[in-house]
Amino acid sequence: MGLPNRDEVEGKLDQAKGAAKETVGRAINDRDLESEGNADRTGGKVQEGFGTAKRKVGEAIEDIGESIGKWRRTLRCCLT
């Protein structure tokens, strides 16, 4: 697993921010703040998921590139 990208990190931060808003909203009985926190948390989950998917696609492309490189080196050795 590679390092998290910007979307993954920002998504996690939004989730934490949303959870805090929800908790405070419940504590002071502010439904608007609680709903805002819920929306932040949900948006954070979506952003983190997007970032994870983006990272995994990048890793898959790197793996394919490495496989092609190995194949080319093997073919070059056989032909010379």
C-alpha positions as CSV (number, residue, x, y, z in Angstrom):
1,M,0.0,0.0,0.0
2,G,1.4,3.4,-1.0
3,L,1.2,6.6,0.9
4,P,-2.2,8.3,1.1
5,N,-2.8,11.0,-1.5
6,R,-4.2,14.4,-0.9
7,D,-7.8,13.3,-1.4
8,E,-7.5,10.5,1.1
9,V,-6.0,12.9,3.7
10,E,-8.5,15.7,3.1
11,G,-11.3,13.1,3.3
12,K,-10.1,11.8,6.6
13,L,-9.9,15.4,7.9
14,D,-13.4,16.2,6.7
15,Q,-14.7,13.0,8.4
16,A,-13.1,14.1,11.7
17,K,-14.4,17.6,11.4
18,G,-17.9,16.3,10.6
19,A,-17.8,13.9,13.6
20,A,-16.9,16.8,15.9
21,K,-19.7,19.0,14.5
22,E,-22.2,16.2,15.0
23,T,-21.1,15.6,18.6
24,V,-21.2,19.3,19.5
25,G,-24.6,19.7,17.7
26,R,-26.0,16.8,19.7
27,A,-24.6,18.2,22.9
28,I,-26.1,21.7,22.5
29,N,-29.2,20.4,20.7
30,D,-28.4,22.2,17.5
31,R,-29.9,20.1,14.7
32,D,-28.4,22.3,12.0
33,L,-24.9,21.9,13.3
34,E,-25.5,18.1,13.6
35,S,-26.7,17.9,10.1
36,E,-23.8,19.9,8.8
37,G,-21.5,17.5,10.6
38,N,-23.2,14.6,9.0
39,A,-22.8,16.1,5.6
40,D,-19.1,16.8,6.2
41,R,-18.5,13.3,7.4
42,T,-20.3,11.8,4.4
43,G,-18.5,14.0,1.9
44,G,-15.2,13.1,3.6
45,K,-15.9,9.4,3.1
46,V,-16.6,10.0,-0.6
47,Q,-13.5,12.0,-1.0
48,E,-11.4,9.4,0.8
49,G,-12.9,6.7,-1.4
50,F,-12.1,8.6,-4.5
51,G,-8.5,9.1,-3.4
52,T,-8.1,5.4,-2.5
53,A,-9.4,4.4,-6.0
54,K,-7.1,6.9,-7.7
55,R,-4.1,5.6,-5.7
56,K,-5.0,2.0,-6.6
57,V,-5.3,2.7,-10.3
58,G,-1.9,4.4,-10.2
59,E,-0.4,1.4,-8.4
60,A,-1.9,-0.9,-11.0
61,I,-0.5,1.2,-13.9
62,E,3.0,1.1,-12.2
63,D,2.7,-2.7,-11.9
64,I,1.8,-3.1,-15.6
65,G,4.8,-0.9,-16.5
66,E,7.1,-3.0,-14.4
67,S,5.8,-6.2,-16.0
68,I,6.3,-4.8,-19.5
69,G,9.8,-3.8,-18.6
70,K,10.6,-7.3,-17.4
71,W,9.1,-8.8,-20.5
72,R,11.2,-6.4,-22.7
73,R,14.4,-7.3,-20.9
74,T,13.7,-11.0,-21.2
75,L,12.9,-10.7,-24.9
76,R,16.0,-8.6,-25.5
77,C,18.2,-11.3,-23.8
78,C,16.7,-14.0,-25.9
79,L,17.2,-12.1,-29.2
80,T,20.8,-11.3,-28.7
